[in-house]
Amino acid sequence: MDVNLDPFYDELEVAMKESLSLMSEGGNVLDIGCGKGWLTRFLYNNVNGNVIGIDRDRANIDDCRNNADNLPIEYKVMDMDNLTSNDFLNSYSFITCHNVLGYISDPSEQLHKIYSWLQPEGLFSLVVRTPYGRFAEVYERSKSVDLALIRYKEMRMYGSFGDAFEFYHLPDLKRMIEVAGFSIIKSQGLYPLEKYLPLGNEILKNILLESNSDEYFFQWILCKKS
């Protein structure tokens, strides 16, 4: 069973358009972990400014350039873990980091870096996968409550290349964001489990008794540099 993420991108596009309306005209935009370049192309078409995408995977950057349709977007092979605060000091009015924070070895440190790279009043868009979504996904695939519960409690998953991905509960993530200096403008769930992973969501709620379970596969958080 493959999860259909098309609805997630549709929901994210709506959320991003709302956030871009809060952004000042012009300026530089940085997409951290740009993947295949969907978000950078979206940003270029909706922001009156320069867009830069970085990713540690050269194959991803090559795909970005091939898919850019001659748009003047700058792509660079860069690993977030290897960058310092001085690399982009106060350079950007808007930074996005979508489904990347979990791969970063020290997320608190990276959030402080991102804060330093933003101009005063700059915006930061963060998307993370939820541990609850991981539980629901594992259950939909395996139909095993025990396996889904193990994966949920591990709070991490491993990619095809052995890279680890950490999950964070929303209250813990918000605390990290605020400690880094950001003000949280908006927090919104994307891709409701009840609609797209109904079996896993039902089992999840029964196990956790709905006391602290999230109802979404992803969380989107919009922040501002105070």
C-alpha positions in Angstrom: 0.0 0.0 0.0 1.6 3.3 -1.1 0.4 6.5 0.5 -1.0 8.9 -2.0 0.6 12.3 -1.1 -1.1 14.3 -3.8 -3.7 15.7 -1.4 -0.9 16.8 1.0 0.7 18.9 -1.8 -2.6 20.4 -2.6 -3.2 21.3 1.1 0.3 22.6 1.4 -0.1 24.9 -1.6 -3.1 26.5 -0.1 -1.4 27.0 3.2 1.7 28.4 1.6 -0.2 30.9 -0.5 -1.8 32.2 2.7 1.6 32.6 4.4 3.2 34.3 1.4 0.6 37.1 1.7 2.3 38.0 5.0 5.7 38.3 3.3 7.1 41.7 2.4 7.7 42.4 -1.3 10.9 41.2 -2.9 13.8 39.7 -1.0 15.5 36.4 -1.1 13.9 33.0 -0.4 15.7 29.9 0.7 14.3 26.3 0.4 16.3 23.9 2.6 16.2 20.4 1.3 14.6 21.3 -2.0 14.3 17.7 -3.2 13.0 17.6 -6.8 12.2 21.3 -6.8 8.4 21.4 -6.6 8.5 24.0 -3.8 11.2 26.2 -5.4 9.2 26.4 -8.6 6.0 27.2 -6.6 7.9 29.9 -4.6 9.3 31.5 -7.7 5.9 31.7 -9.4 4.3 33.2 -6.3 7.0 35.5 -4.8 8.5 38.6 -6.2 12.0 37.8 -5.3 15.1 35.5 -5.7 14.7 31.8 -4.9 17.5 29.5 -3.9 17.2 25.8 -3.3 19.7 23.7 -1.5 19.9 19.9 -1.1 22.6 17.5 0.0 21.8 15.1 -2.8 23.4 16.0 -6.1 20.9 13.8 -8.0 18.1 15.9 -6.6 19.8 19.2 -7.6 20.3 17.8 -11.1 16.5 17.0 -11.3 15.7 20.4 -10.0 17.7 22.1 -12.8 16.2 19.7 -15.4 12.7 20.5 -14.2 13.1 24.3 -13.8 11.8 25.1 -17.3 14.4 27.9 -17.6 13.2 29.6 -14.5 16.1 31.6 -12.9 16.2 29.6 -9.7 19.6 29.0 -8.1 20.3 25.5 -6.9 23.2 24.4 -4.8 24.5 21.1 -3.4 24.7 21.8 0.3 24.3 19.8 3.5 22.4 21.7 6.2 24.5 19.9 8.9 27.7 21.3 7.4 26.6 24.9 7.2 27.2 27.6 9.9 25.3 30.7 10.9 27.7 32.8 8.9 26.9 31.1 5.5 23.7 33.1 5.0 23.7 35.7 7.8 20.5 37.8 7.7 20.1 37.1 4.0 16.5 35.9 3.6 13.0 37.2 4.1 11.5 33.8 3.8 13.0 30.3 4.5 11.3 26.9 4.1 12.4 23.6 5.6 9.8 21.0 4.7 10.3 17.3 5.8 14.0 17.9 6.4 14.3 18.7 10.2 13.9 15.0 11.1 17.1 14.2 9.1 19.2 16.8 10.8 21.4 15.6 13.7 20.9 18.5 16.0 17.5 20.2 15.2 17.8 22.8 18.0 21.1 24.0 16.6 19.7 24.1 13.0 16.7 26.2 14.1 19.1 28.7 15.6 21.0 28.8 12.3 17.8 29.4 10.4 16.9 32.2 12.8 20.2 33.9 12.1 19.8 33.6 8.3 16.4 35.5 8.4 16.1 39.2 8.1 14.2 41.0 11.0 10.5 40.1 10.7 11.4 37.3 8.3 9.1 34.2 8.0 10.0 30.6 8.4 7.9 27.7 7.1 8.4 24.3 8.7 6.7 21.0 7.8 7.3 17.8 9.7 5.9 14.3 9.6 4.0 13.3 12.8 4.7 10.1 14.8 1.0 9.5 14.7 1.1 9.5 10.9 3.9 7.0 11.1 1.8 4.7 13.3 -1.2 4.9 10.9 1.0 4.3 7.8 2.7 1.2 9.4 -0.7 -0.2 10.4 -2.2 0.4 6.9 0.7 -1.5 5.4 1.0 -4.4 7.9 -2.3 -4.6 9.7 -0.2 -5.3 12.8 -1.0 -3.3 15.9 2.2 -4.5 17.6 4.4 -3.4 14.8 2.7 -0.1 14.4 3.1 0.6 18.1 6.8 -0.3 18.0 7.4 2.0 15.1 5.4 4.8 16.9 7.4 4.4 20.1 10.8 4.3 18.3 10.2 7.9 17.1 12.4 7.3 14.1 12.5 5.6 10.8 15.2 4.6 8.4 15.4 5.5 4.7 16.5 3.3 1.8 20.1 4.5 2.3 20.2 3.9 6.0 19.6 7.5 7.0 17.6 8.0 10.2 14.6 10.3 10.4 13.5 11.5 13.8 9.9 12.3 14.7 8.8 15.0 17.2 5.6 15.5 19.1 4.1 18.9 18.4 4.5 20.4 21.9 8.2 19.5 21.9 8.7 20.9 18.5 7.0 24.1 19.4 9.3 24.5 22.4 12.4 24.0 20.2 11.1 26.6 17.8 10.4 29.2 20.5 13.7 28.6 22.3 15.4 29.4 18.9 13.7 32.8 19.1 10.8 32.4 16.7 7.2 33.5 17.3 4.8 30.9 16.0 2.1 32.6 13.9 0.2 29.5 12.8 0.2 25.7 13.3 -1.9 23.6 11.0 -2.3 19.9 10.3 -2.1 18.7 6.8 -3.3 15.3 5.3 -6.0 14.1 7.8 -5.4 10.6 8.9 -9.2 9.9 9.2 -9.6 10.6 5.5 -6.4 9.1 4.0 -5.3 6.5 6.6 -8.7 5.6 8.2 -7.8 2.1 9.5 -4.5 3.2 11.1 -6.2 6.3 12.5 -9.0 4.3 14.1 -6.6 1.8 15.8 -4.3 4.7 16.9 -7.2 6.4 18.6 -8.3 3.3 20.3 -4.8 2.6 21.7 -4.1 6.2 22.8 -7.7 6.8 23.9 -7.6 10.1 22.0 -5.7 11.6 24.9 -2.8 13.1 22.9 -3.0 11.7 19.4 -2.6 14.0 16.4 -5.1 13.7 13.5 -2.7 14.5 10.7 0.2 12.9 8.8 2.0 16.3 8.6 2.2 19.4 10.7 2.9 22.8 9.1 4.2 25.6 11.4 4.6 29.2 10.2 7.0 31.2 12.3 8.4 34.8 12.4 11.7 36.1 13.5 11.0 38.2 16.6 
